[in-house]
């Protein structure tokens, strides 16, 4: 008898890859770096987000840069490992798990970040050719408005389109899911953008 949906031999590795990605993605580097770097609990500062943009609001550019780098890495490394050792299906599962883990970390009561940097790491591991157009859209939007949130949302929407145009349908499907998740996580920012109350971000701080 043929097992439906491929049976456990097919699904168990995918579930395992998702869980590994989730656990990696759920490490709250922004919270840890801010706390051990003397910036306090990042959840009580600015937007309360645990990502690099909010860490930057403490004036500690070094901590923000470290947060960005490690949030990228926790998306990139699980996907790269899954692709290297088990193949593309498991890599996609690990990527989905990493971004979901960042947004809903079990260690913080499922209240995490917005997933942009971690999604960037996933994209860099799966389809590096997509990074350039998405980054260009982000830079253009941020340069024009100084709104990181708007740049992030537009970049997230660019990614699945770019992947599809490059012929990677499986990656495009994953990126569409991630883009929707990023938009949901930015719902408060969207409300402030529509109301004209979204704060602008400056990169000119000389601290840290």
Steps between C-alpha positions, in 0.01 A plus 500: 500500500636844403507740792322833441717811462817293484483360852723570799821436307428815299331723757711433810818654353298805391351538848845457654646766269216737588557449873876554471435817303242613754733451796780687324267781396358536850833606654435868591839646412378860518373450853819321608742746341315802638486353849862386520617812317357722771205639299236340723192305400438585135131417545459814713666729243355658186260263328577215741615286208800269541648569156795708382296813421380530857846422636624793288255725686711450813778688320724192506590448136740215581229304678258569216752378242567184703126437530453540125789265424388228739134526399612451140716204602221321685305498173793418275677223691206259561398530134854451375547195726168346398573555129851356532405190695142421402385697195274787392174386661660492844676831432165667429355351820798621702462849351133518589579379851775758550282798412203372699736439793624858487147639486357264763785381729398248761744656748321837495140383517478494119551879481798565278622712213376577151706245311664722239869433573444130561301474177792675331731225621262235366489671162877538490538126556231387256505751214778758539412656162177630653681695771620782274160616365342471845786696660477764226129546570566528874779756455295710258195502728705574813703774329181668382303475825732395788237241589662161557157340527390613154828389345472162669143443382576598141815286496305203637244538220777522241659169596231247392453684171873497429531131591208411275647697208827311550307172469529378859135431574562312826703790641239749374229313690707510819577869451133581450428338836786693661386827341151454644652427840718812481195710409299356791788575737508858369127560546558763771754674276252497212238664721751770600609549138140556394454743787826682424640414843771244414835613648792545263834331562836675495831320448701795620539416869859507625444281803611135539 
